[in-house]
Amino acid sequence: MPNRRYSARQKLGVILLDLPVYLWALRPALMAGREPRPWIYVKNRREHLVRADRGEGVACAWQWTSELHAPLVFPVLGRLLLRAALRNCPTALPGPGVLPAPTERPDVTFLIGHRGRDRLPHLLWTIRSIAGQIGISVECIVVEQGSEQTARDHLPGWVRYVHTPPPYEGMPYCRAWAFNVGARQARSPLLVLHDNDILVPETYAAELVRMHRRGYEIVNLKRLIFYLSEDHTREFFARHASFASRPLDSVMQNAGAGGSVAVDRDAYVALGGMDEAFVGWGGEDNEFWERALTRRVWPFGYLPMIHLWHPPQAGKRAVDGRGATTAELGDRRASIPVHNRIEELRSRSFGDPRRLDPAPVKGGFRLAANRVE
């Protein structure tokens, strides 16, 4: 856990102003009345949550992600919050021999991008949480973006594998390209753009399908993401330790399209997929979310997710010949009207599994001009 120090005044503020909210949110489910998940309403002071008009869930009425402050000051609050969330929404982790029922027409397709050996344990546990989904048929596609096929022989037989070697030496990981390649392979009408280090509750896919069948094209059910510490993650890998057995690194909210988000497949194509100009770390999820908001969106989260620790990502990398970072690219892309970006991306190559052309152009890397079928 990061070494953070808090003053007596900060601790007193949490006790007086935050603790009553947490005690209400953490009360036993039988006392929760008509609120089946009271824990979803915890927030920081001066933050505002918007309740869903129909059904449960809340949306964060601010732009960027934020950490819950009180669990940083008093870590026991984070552990109690995680226990309450898992009591309502357990995460199932069946053994490697437990396979989802095979189907030619799955209800949901999980798309996961991957690179390298370091994240292989994270990937395999993430897949186990997907295998634990109940009440719905799922498929999982892993797109490994690297010169070697490090994951292929370790994946369960029910997982579909796609290998996309980088088109040039030293190319940074491109999350957008991985998702676009996977979207071409998907057999279901609902895509889940999912990171390889996040465990999901057993009802996640079923809840996504329920909202999709109500007509929502973009579904974001994440309420809180619980970040395990380095030691806790290693203990989990070694001994399948309880998620709430140690203090958390942080509890994050308002992740938007980051981590995991579901998208109607036709809407994904109509939006132009992910922007493959974002080569390197960060920015592609925020840009996609801006375009996604032009569709019918369910932004009200009510499910927890668990993030497995890994070393920090490499710094934001140059993406064009002028040395622009992904943050600078994000600013440039944000200055273009959303509908213009959609039209531009629809005209570009969409998840071409063969290559990205490394020749720099305005706004990112040059892409072939063929459209998606």
C-alpha positions in Angstrom: 0.0 0.0 0.0 1.4 3.5 -0.8 3.0 5.2 2.1 0.5 8.1 2.7 0.4 10.2 5.9 -2.6 12.1 7.0 -2.8 14.9 9.6 -5.0 14.7 12.7 -7.3 17.3 11.1 -7.8 15.1 8.0 -8.5 12.1 10.2 -11.0 14.1 12.2 -12.7 15.4 9.1 -13.2 11.8 7.9 -14.6 10.7 11.3 -17.1 13.6 11.5 -18.1 14.0 7.8 -17.5 10.7 6.0 -17.9 8.0 8.6 -21.7 8.5 9.1 -22.1 8.0 5.3 -20.0 4.8 5.3 -21.8 3.4 8.4 -25.1 3.8 6.5 -23.7 2.3 3.3 -22.2 -0.7 5.2 -25.2 -1.7 7.2 -26.4 -5.3 6.7 -28.4 -6.0 3.6 -31.4 -7.1 5.6 -31.6 -3.6 7.0 -31.1 -1.9 3.7 -34.8 -1.6 2.9 -35.4 -0.9 -0.7 -31.7 -0.3 -1.4 -30.2 -3.6 -2.3 -26.8 -2.2 -2.7 -26.4 0.8 -0.3 -22.6 0.7 -0.7 -22.9 2.2 -4.2 -23.8 5.6 -2.7 -20.5 6.3 -1.0 -18.6 9.2 -2.5 -16.2 12.0 -1.6 -17.4 15.3 -0.1 -18.5 17.8 -2.7 -19.0 15.0 -5.3 -22.5 14.5 -6.7 -24.1 11.2 -7.7 -27.1 11.0 -10.1 -29.5 8.2 -9.4 -31.0 6.2 -12.3 -34.7 7.0 -13.0 -35.4 3.4 -13.9 -33.6 0.7 -12.1 -30.7 0.9 -9.7 -27.4 2.5 -10.1 -25.7 5.9 -10.0 -23.7 8.0 -12.4 -20.8 10.3 -11.3 -21.6 14.0 -12.1 -18.0 15.0 -12.7 -15.6 14.4 -15.6 -12.6 12.4 -14.5 -11.9 9.4 -12.3 -11.4 10.0 -8.6 -10.3 7.9 -5.6 -12.4 7.6 -2.5 -10.7 9.6 0.2 -11.9 8.1 3.4 -10.5 4.6 2.7 -7.1 6.2 2.1 -7.2 7.8 5.5 -8.7 4.7 7.3 -7.9 1.6 5.2 -10.4 -0.5 7.2 -13.2 1.4 5.5 -12.0 0.2 2.1 -11.9 -3.4 3.3 -15.4 -3.2 4.8 -16.7 -1.6 1.6 -15.2 -4.4 -0.5 -16.8 -7.0 1.8 -20.2 -5.3 1.4 -19.9 -5.2 -2.3 -18.9 -8.8 -2.6 -21.7 -9.8 -0.3 -24.1 -8.3 -2.9 -22.1 -9.2 -6.0 -19.8 -12.1 -5.5 -17.0 -12.9 -7.9 -16.9 -16.6 -9.0 -13.5 -18.0 -9.9 -14.1 -21.6 -11.1 -11.1 -23.9 -11.6 -9.4 -24.2 -15.0 -11.4 -27.4 -15.7 -14.8 -25.6 -15.5 -15.7 -24.4 -19.0 -18.6 -22.2 -20.1 -21.2 -24.1 -22.2 -20.1 -24.0 -25.9 -22.4 -22.1 -28.2 -22.3 -20.8 -31.8 -24.3 -17.7 -30.9 -23.0 -16.3 -27.5 -24.9 -13.5 -25.8 -21.7 -11.6 -24.9 -18.2 -11.5 -26.3 -15.4 -10.4 -23.9 -12.5 -8.8 -25.9 -9.1 -8.7 -24.0 -5.9 -7.3 -25.3 -2.6 -8.7 -24.0 1.1 -8.4 -24.3 4.0 -10.1 -22.6 4.6 -12.6 -19.8 4.4 -10.3 -16.8 0.6 -9.9 -17.1 -0.1 -13.6 -17.9 -1.2 -14.5 -14.3 -3.5 -11.4 -14.4 -5.0 -12.5 -17.7 -5.6 -16.1 -16.6 -7.4 -15.0 -13.4 -9.4 -12.5 -15.4 -10.5 -15.3 -17.7 -11.5 -17.4 -14.7 -13.9 -14.6 -13.5 -15.4 -14.5 -17.0 -15.8 -18.3 -17.0 -17.7 -17.9 -13.7 -20.5 -15.8 -15.3 -24.0 -17.2 -14.6 -27.3 -17.2 -16.5 -25.8 -16.2 -19.9 -23.6 -17.6 -22.7 -20.2 -15.9 -23.2 -17.2 -16.1 -25.4 -13.8 -14.7 -24.8 -11.3 -13.5 -27.4 -7.7 -12.7 -26.4 -5.8 -10.6 -28.8 -2.1 -10.9 -28.1 -0.1 -8.0 -29.5 3.6 -9.0 -29.5 6.3 -10.6 -31.5 5.9 -13.8 -29.5 2.9 -15.9 -28.7 3.4 -16.0 -25.0 -0.2 -16.6 -23.9 -1.5 -19.1 -26.5 -0.4 -22.3 -24.8 -1.6 -21.1 -21.4 -5.2 -20.2 -22.3 -8.2 -22.5 -21.6 -9.5 -24.3 -24.6 -12.8 -22.4 -24.8 -10.9 -19.0 -25.2 -10.4 -17.9 -28.8 -6.9 -16.6 -29.5 -5.7 -14.0 -32.1 -2.1 -13.1 -32.5 -1.1 -9.7 -34.0 2.6 -9.2 -34.4 3.6 -5.5 -34.2 4.2 -4.1 -37.7 7.5 -2.5 -36.7 10.1 -3.1 -34.0 9.6 -1.3 -30.8 6.0 -0.4 -31.4 4.3 0.5 -28.0 1.2 -1.5 -27.1 -1.9 -0.2 -28.9 -5.0 -1.1 -26.8 -7.3 0.4 -29.5 -5.9 -1.9 -32.2 -6.3 -5.0 -30.0 -10.0 -4.2 -29.4 -10.7 -3.4 -33.0 -9.1 -6.7 -34.2 -11.1 -8.6 -31.6 -14.4 -6.9 -32.6 -13.9 -8.3 -36.1 -13.8 -11.8 -34.7 -16.7 -11.6 -32.3 -19.8 -13.7 -32.8 -22.2 -12.0 -30.3 -24.2 -8.7 -30.7 -22.6 -7.3 -27.5 -18.9 -6.6 -27.1 -17.2 -6.1 -23.7 -14.0 -4.1 -24.0 -12.2 -5.5 -21.1 -8.7 -5.1 -19.5 -6.6 -8.2 -18.7 -6.2 -7.3 -15.0 -9.8 -6.8 -13.8 -12.0 -9.5 -12.1 -15.8 -9.1 -12.6 -18.8 -10.3 -10.5 -20.6 -13.5 -11.6 -23.7 -11.6 -12.7 -21.8 -9.0 -14.8 -22.5 -10.4 -18.3 -26.2 -11.2 -17.4 -26.7 -7.6 -16.2 -25.0 -6.2 -19.4 -27.4 -8.3 -21.6 -30.4 -7.2 -19.5 -29.6 -3.5 -20.2 -28.7 -4.2 -23.8 -32.1 -5.9 -24.4 -33.7 -2.7 -23.0 -32.2 -0.9 -25.9 -29.0 0.6 -24.5 -26.1 0.5 -26.9 -23.4 1.5 -24.5 -23.5 0.0 -21.0 -21.2 1.0 -18.2 -22.1 -0.9 -14.9 -18.8 -0.2 -13.0 -19.5 1.6 -9.8 -16.3 1.0 -7.8 -13.0 -0.6 -8.8 -11.1 -2.0 -5.9 -7.3 -1.9 -6.4 -5.4 -4.6 -4.6 -1.9 -3.9 -3.3 1.3 -5.5 -4.7 1.7 -7.9 -1.7 -2.0 -8.7 -1.7 -2.0 -9.6 -5.5 1.0 -11.8 -5.1 -0.6 -13.5 -2.1 -3.8 -14.0 -4.2 -1.8 -15.5 -7.1 0.0 -17.9 -4.7 -2.8 -18.9 -2.3 -6.0 -17.5 -3.7 -6.2 -15.1 -0.7 -9.4 -13.4 0.2 -9.9 -10.1 -1.6 -10.6 -8.3 1.7 -7.8 -9.8 3.7 -5.5 -6.9 3.3 -5.7 -3.1 3.0 -6.4 -1.8 -0.6 -4.3 0.5 -2.6 -7.3 2.6 -3.6 -10.9 2.5 -4.5 -11.6 4.2 -7.8 -14.8 5.6 -9.4 -16.0 7.1 -12.6 -13.8 5.1 -15.0 -16.0 5.7 -18.1 -14.9 3.4 -20.9 -11.7 2.4 -19.0 -11.4 -1.0 -17.5 -14.5 -2.6 -18.9 -17.4 -1.3 -20.9 -20.0 -3.0 -23.1 -20.9 -1.8 -26.6 -23.5 -3.0 -29.1 -21.5 -4.4 -32.0 -23.4 -2.4 -34.7 -22.9 0.8 -32.7 -19.2 0.0 -32.3 -18.9 -0.1 -36.1 -21.0 3.0 -36.6 -18.8 4.9 -34.1 -15.6 3.9 -36.0 -14.3 1.5 -33.3 -11.5 2.6 -31.1 -9.1 5.3 -32.4 -5.9 3.4 -33.4 -3.9 6.7 -33.5 -3.4 6.2 -29.7 -0.3 4.1 -29.8 1.1 3.9 -26.3 -0.4 4.5 -22.9 -3.7 6.2 -22.2 -6.2 8.5 -23.8 -8.0 6.1 -26.1 -10.7 5.2 -23.6 -11.6 8.9 -22.9 -11.7 9.6 -26.7 -14.0 6.6 -27.3 -16.3 7.6 -24.4 -16.9 11.0 -25.9 -18.0 9.4 -29.2 -20.0 6.7 -27.3 -22.1 9.4 -25.6 -23.7 10.1 -29.0 -25.5 6.8 -28.7 -28.0 5.5 -26.2 -25.9 5.1 -23.0 -26.6 3.5 -19.6 -24.0 5.2 -17.4 -25.5 4.1 -14.0 -23.1 1.8 -12.2 -24.0 -0.7 -9.5 -21.4 -3.4 -9.7 -17.9 -3.8 -8.2 -14.7 -4.8 -9.9 -11.4 -5.9 -8.6 -8.1 -4.7 -10.1 -5.0 -6.8 -9.7 -1.8 -5.0 -9.0 1.0 -4.6 -11.6 3.9 -2.2 -12.0 2.9 1.2 -13.4 2.5 1.4 -17.1 5.4 2.9 -19.1 5.2 6.7 -19.5 3.0 8.2 -22.2 4.8 7.6 -25.5 5.4 9.5 -28.6 2.8 8.8 -31.3 3.9 10.9 -34.2 7.0 12.2 -35.9 6.8 15.5 -33.9 7.1 13.6 -30.6 3.5 14.3 -29.4 2.4 12.3 -26.4 -0.9 10.5 -26.1 -2.1 13.3 -23.8 -1.3 15.9 -26.4 -3.0 13.7 -29.1 -6.0 13.5 -26.8 -6.2 17.3 -26.6 -5.9 17.6 -30.4 -8.6 15.0 -31.0 -10.9 16.6 -28.4 -10.7 19.9 -30.3 -12.3 18.2 -33.3 -16.2 17.9 -33.2 -17.3 14.5 -32.1 -19.3 13.8 -35.3 -16.4 14.7 -37.5 -14.2 12.3 -35.6 -16.8 9.5 -36.1 -16.9 10.1 -39.8 -13.1 10.2 -40.0 -12.7 6.9 -38.1 -15.4 5.2 -40.1 -13.3 5.8 -43.2 -10.2 4.4 -41.7 -9.0 0.8 -41.5 -10.9 -0.9 -38.6 -8.9 -3.5 -36.8 -6.8 -4.6 -39.7 -5.0 -7.6 -38.2 -2.1 -7.3 -40.6 -0.4 -4.0 -39.7 -0.4 -0.4 -38.7 1.7 1.8 -41.0 4.3 3.5 -38.8 4.6 6.5 -41.1 3.5 9.5 -39.1 0.6 11.6 -40.3 -1.4 14.4 -38.7 -3.2 13.1 -35.6 -1.4 9.8 -35.3 -0.3 6.9 -37.6 -1.3 6.4 -41.1 -4.0 3.7 -41.6 -5.2 2.0 -44.7 -8.4 3.5 -46.1 -10.5 0.3 -46.4 -13.8 0.3 -44.4 -15.2 -2.4 -42.2 -17.6 -4.8 -43.8 
